[in-house]
Structure formats: C-alpha cells, structure tokens
Amino acid sequence: MLAIRLPRILQAKQNLLRGSSLARDVRKGYIAVYVGEEEKKRFVIPLSYLSQPSFQELLSKAEEEFGFDHPMGGLTIPCREDIFLDLTSRLDAS
C-alpha cells in the first residue's frame, strides 16, 4: 500500500512547495499553514481545503493544541507531514 501512495504523496509535496515562494508571498485564494509535530514546515494551500470535512478534522486538532494563539504567526497544524501530504493529495484528486 505504501508503494502505491508514495508517488501521490511526492507529487502533492512538489505541488504544495511550488505554491510557496522564497518571498513568502501567498496568492489570493490561498493560505499559508505550518505543519509538523516538532519541526514545522510551511505550505501554501487553497482556501477551499478549509471547507472539506477531512481538513476540518485537522483544524479541530490544531484548535485543541494551540487555540487561536499560533506561535508561528500563521495557522499551525500539529500532524505528521506525510499525513498532511496524503490528505492534500486526496483533496487535489477530488
């Protein structure tokens, strides 16, 4: 199963990283989020993800852990990067 999901995860990672620039600009219709359990990594995602039930589960976990005070200055999602990339790749495919 991992062999099937790995290419999809790698493609999602490239797409998400391509969305963030070195200048930290976020295009209209997108939001920057910080993902990780210990070391946080910045991703730029479409705002449309925020209305998806599976993504809202991650937001609930973020609220439980951080409340509305996000130490990174943006939305922080406390989950493993590979889980986040798998979820976003599934949202991209739908």
C-alpha positions in Angstrom: 0.0 0.0 0.0 2.9 2.4 0.8 4.3 1.9 -2.7 1.0 3.0 -4.2 0.6 6.1 -2.1 4.3 7.2 -2.2 4.2 8.7 -5.7 1.0 10.5 -4.9 2.5 11.9 -1.7 5.6 13.1 -3.5 3.6 14.8 -6.2 1.5 16.5 -3.6 4.6 17.7 -1.8 6.0 19.2 -5.0 2.7 20.9 -5.8 2.5 22.4 -2.3 6.1 23.5 -2.2 5.7 25.1 -5.6 2.9 27.2 -4.2 5.2 28.8 -1.7 7.8 31.3 -2.8 11.0 32.3 -1.1 9.5 35.8 -0.7 6.7 34.2 1.4 4.0 35.6 -0.8 0.7 34.0 -0.7 -1.5 34.4 -3.7 -5.2 35.4 -3.4 -7.3 32.4 -2.6 -4.5 30.6 -0.7 -3.4 30.4 2.9 0.0 29.6 4.5 -0.1 26.8 7.1 2.7 25.3 9.2 2.7 21.5 9.5 4.6 19.2 11.8 4.7 17.7 15.2 8.1 19.1 16.2 9.7 20.9 13.3 7.1 22.9 11.4 7.2 23.2 7.6 5.4 25.9 5.7 2.9 25.0 2.9 0.6 27.2 0.9 -2.8 25.6 0.3 -6.1 26.7 -1.4 -8.6 28.2 0.9 -11.1 25.7 -0.5 -9.4 23.0 1.6 -10.7 24.7 4.8 -14.3 23.7 4.0 -13.5 20.0 3.5 -14.6 17.7 6.4 -11.3 15.8 6.4 -9.3 19.0 6.6 -11.7 20.4 9.3 -10.6 17.4 11.5 -7.0 18.7 11.3 -8.2 22.2 12.1 -10.0 20.9 15.2 -6.8 19.2 16.4 -5.0 22.5 15.8 -7.5 24.4 17.9 -7.3 21.8 20.7 -3.5 22.1 20.8 -2.9 25.8 20.0 -6.2 27.6 20.4 -6.2 30.7 18.4 -2.7 31.7 19.5 -0.4 30.3 16.8 3.3 30.5 17.8 4.5 30.5 14.1 2.4 33.6 13.3 0.1 31.6 11.0 -2.2 28.6 11.1 -0.3 25.7 12.7 -1.4 22.1 12.1 0.0 19.5 14.6 0.3 16.4 12.4 3.0 14.5 10.6 4.0 15.9 7.3 3.2 12.6 5.4 -0.3 12.5 6.8 -0.9 16.2 5.7 0.5 15.5 2.2 -1.6 12.4 1.8 -4.7 14.3 2.8 -4.0 17.2 0.4 -3.2 14.9 -2.4 -6.7 13.3 -1.9 -8.3 16.7 -1.9 -6.5 17.7 -5.1 -7.7 14.5 -6.8 -11.4 15.1 -5.9 
